[in-house]
Amino acid sequence: MNKSVILIVDDEEGIRESLSGIFEDEGYDVLTAGSGEEALKLLKEQSPDLILLDIWLPGIDGIQTLKEIKDIKADLPVIMISGHGNIELAVKATRSGAYDFLEKPLSLERVLLAATRALEKRTLEMENKALKQDLTRRWRLVGNSPKVIQLREEVDMAAKSNSRVLILGESGSGKELVAHLLHEQSPRLAKPFIEMNCAAIPQELIESELFGHEKGSFTGAFERKKGKFELADEGTLFLDEVGDMSLSTQSKVLRVIETQEFQRVGGNRNIKVDVRIVSATNKDLAEEVKKGNFREDLLYRLNVIPIYLPPLRERKDDIRELVGYFLEYFAIEYGQKPKRITDDGLKLLEAYDWPGNIRELRNIIERLVIMTPSSSITPKNIVMGETARSDYFSFNTLKEARDEFEKDFITKKLEESNWNVSKTAEILDIERSNLHRKIKAYNIKTP
């Protein structure tokens, strides 16, 4: 672990030597300067983690030196020291960006405590900055196609409000990413972002997950549990795959939206919350309403601001940028040097229809980063056949998975037959007219 470096700036040699000895005994590395000018010159050559700066210096004084330090490195903590301390000087130093103000004669304990706290604060700020940069890198809407530019504008506008947002789009098109962006660009950023996949939780447990439960309210409820609504108070609740919620649960969610109140399962006390709901689905909820599977009044409540995510096949101009982004992302993730993909390899990726959307592209690039031994990825490294097709277990219904498999199977057989429809129909043992209908229905692009 690297030692923290402390720069001591004082025109008195005795003070510099005394403070140097104290900090070196505590395990710090120390730099010293006898004037503001010398300190500024050192700052351009070295990278101290903390500066102790005397106010009364020959040449430029400590306050002016402080201002110039902040111009060079705004986040560097500076503790001011003075033998003529007064409130006016302390206020002036603080307004100029000083972390703390110490009076001479200096107390050993006071100096070490102030330095320790300043360094801890700087460490926390740097960690927080790194975390925000990592989140920004993770939740980034990559691409500059017209559809993505429009999507980015819609997200920016919607994020500033407290209105409910319904994100629509195919599986793998980036609905979770957009939900995170809506939260991170909103006034609720500092509050919780809580998410729940409505399709992944058994219906008998979903109300407990949403509203929480009291101890002993049902078999297995050994203690009180807070639900997602309570955990998301003052923040954002992301309901993914909201179309898979039962009608019973839908009615209770509707009531919470209208009143911002609910009771835990087995409870009798109303709990009031302030929650912004962002929901997402790959289903046509208007069609689900017609079938009686989704409440029309809940749809109206959730769909205040609809945001539609285009599938990757409709924004192929973004594939090159997405590939570059994922290559860099996974190189960092796995501690590798960045790989590059040849133009022929990019063309192969651009020609593919991406039924699994961005999730499928991301998975393929991750596999290429891990499994390609050389630094250059060529078409021979890219397997676009059945191993690169959809993850059928990501679908919610048997029909969706069956339709996607049938599309993939027909496409593979067409490829094997060099896109000869008559020959493929013969192999599949179906009428040619039937195959033509399926090609049209599944929007299979023929060369």
C-alpha positions, 0 to 999 in steps of 0.5 A: 500500500502506498504511503500518503505524502504530506507537503509542509509549507512554512518559512520557519525551518524549525516548524518544518523539521518538527512537523516532518519528524512527527509525520515521518514517525507516523509512517507518512512521506514528507515534502517541505517548502519554505515559501508559496512559490516553492510549494507551487513549483513542487506541486507541479512536479509531485502529487502530495495527498495533503498540504499543511500551509502557513498563512504568513509567508515571504513573497505570496502569502498563504491565502494566495498560495491556497487559491493557486493550489485550488486552481491546480488541484481543487480536490487536494485538502489544505490545512492552514496554520498561523501564529496570529490566528483570528476568526477573520483569517479562519473564515477567509481561509475556509472560504478559499477552500481550506479544510481546517485552520490550526493555530500555533503553537501546534498541538501534536494530537490536534495536528495528527487528528486534523491530518488523519481526518483530511486524508480519510475525507479525501480517500472517501471522495476519491472512492466515491468519484471512482464509483460514480465513474464506474456507474457511468461506464456501466449504465451508459446509452451507447450509440449515435443512430437517430433512434438512440439520439431520440431515446437519449433525449426522451430519457433526459426529459423524463428523468427530471420529473417524478412521473411514472415511466413505462419502458417498452421493448424486446427482451435484451434491448436495454430496459434495465439500463434505461431504468437506471439512467432515469434514476441516476439523472433524477432528483432522487439520485441519492436515494435507493434504486430498488428493482424487482423482476415480477416474472422471477418471483412465485405469485404466492410470494410477490405480495410479500416481496412488494409490501413486506410481511409481519412476523408469523403472518404465514408459514416461514415468516419468522421475522418482520420483513420490509418490502420493495415499496418500503425499501424504495421510499424517496427513491425509485422502484423498478418493476421489470416484466410488470406484465407478468403480475397477477390480477390480484397483485395488480389491484394492490399495486394500483391502490398503492400508486393512488394513495402511496400507502400500503400494509405489510402482509399480516399487518394492520398499520398503514405505511406511507411512502414516496416512491417513483415507479418505473416499469418495463415489459416486453409484452403488448400491454394493450393486447393483454388488457383485451385478453383480460390479463392486465388491468386497464386502469393500472396500465393508464397509471403506469404509462404516464411517460412511455419510452420505447426501446428499438431492437438492435436490428433497427439501429445497426449503425450503433453496432460498431460503437457497441462492439468497441464499448464492450471490448473495452469494458470486458478488457478492463473487467478481466484485466486484459489488454484491449482486443480489436476486431477486424473490418471483416469481423465487424461486417459479419456482426452488422449482417446478423439480425440479433434476435437477442438484441444487445444482451446477445451482442454483449455475451458474444463480445464477452466470449470473444474477449475471453476465448480469442488468444490473439489481440485481433478478432477475425471472422474465424473467431466469431461463431454466429450459428446456433451457439450465438442464437437466443437464450430461450430460457430468457423468454417468459412464455412457451410460445415466445421461446417456441417461436424464437426457436422456430425462427432460428431453426428455419434460418439455420436450414436456409443458411445450410441450403444456401438460401434455396427456399425450395430445397429448405422446404424439402428438408423441413418437410413442409410446403414451399408456400408454408415456408414463405409464410413463416419467412415473412412472419418471422421477418427472416432477411434473405440475401 
